Amino acid sequence: MVQDEEEIRKEAIRRYIRGEKPSIICDELKRSKFWLFKWLERYKTEKEIWYQDKSRAPLNPHRSLDGTIEHLIMETRKKLEDTKYSQIGAVVICS
């Protein structure tokens, strides 16, 4: 499936470079003009793998915990495992 999509991207850019109208390319490939120009911009970077998807994962995790705090949370959860309302809410962990 990924290979097919990559081939469609390459074909669209080849057709664009040959001078074919963007509207015709998009209609025949059932893609939007936004899609075409996104891949055209990636093609212009001259990277060999311009046609491959980029990771959408954040570069920096926003909410990472300090190792000490993470350790305390895990210890508290272990203590609460055998209680009736184990691991339900922050109030239980704090008490």
N, C-alpha and C positions, 0 to 999 in steps of 0.2 A: 504494500500500500504506500509506504513512504517512498519507495523507488518510483512508483507511478507518478506521485505528486512532484517529485524532483524532476522527472522527465518533462512533465507539463510546464514547469517553470522554465526549464532550459529551452523548450520549444517556443514558448511565448516570447522570450528574449531574442531568440534567433529570428523569429518573424518580425519583431519590432525593428531589429537592426537592418533587416532587408527592406524596411520602409513600409511595411503593412500598417494600415490604420489601427490605432489602439481599440477603437470600437468594434472592429471586425474580429480582432484577436480575442477580445473579451467575450463577445457573443458566441464564437465558436467553441471556446474553451469553458464557457459557462462560469466566468470569473468576473470580478468587478475591475473597474479602472484603477481603483485604489490598490487592489491586489497586484495588478500589472506594474504600476509605478513603484510599489514597495520593492518588488523583485528587481526592477530596473536600477533602483538606487543601490541595492545590495550588489548587483552586477558591476556597477561603476566603481565599487571599492577595489576591484581587481584581485580579490582574494580567490583562491582556487575553489573554495567550498562555499561560494556565495549563495548557492541554491539550497543549502541545507538549513533546517530550522535552527534557531538559537534557543538556548535554554531560557525558560521563563522564570526560573527560580531567582529569588532576590539575591543580589550580590552580598548584602550584609543583613544577617538576621536582626530584626528590630528588637525582639524580646528574648534575648538569651539571658540565662540566669548565671549568676556567679556559682562556681563549683561548690562552695560552702553552703549556699542557700539550697541548691539542688540536693545536696547530701542530707541536709536537715529535713527537707520535704519527704524524701524517700524513707528516712528513718521514722518519721511521724506516720506515714502511710502504713508502714509495716506494723507499728504499734496498734493502729486502728483496725487492722484487717479483721479481727475477730469480734468487733463490736457490732451491735445491731444496725447502726447507721454508718457503717464504715465508708470512709472516703466520699462522704456526701458534703460538699461545700467547704469553703474556706474557713467558716466558723469552727467546724469540727477539727480541722488541722491546727488552727490557732490555739484551741483549748487544751 
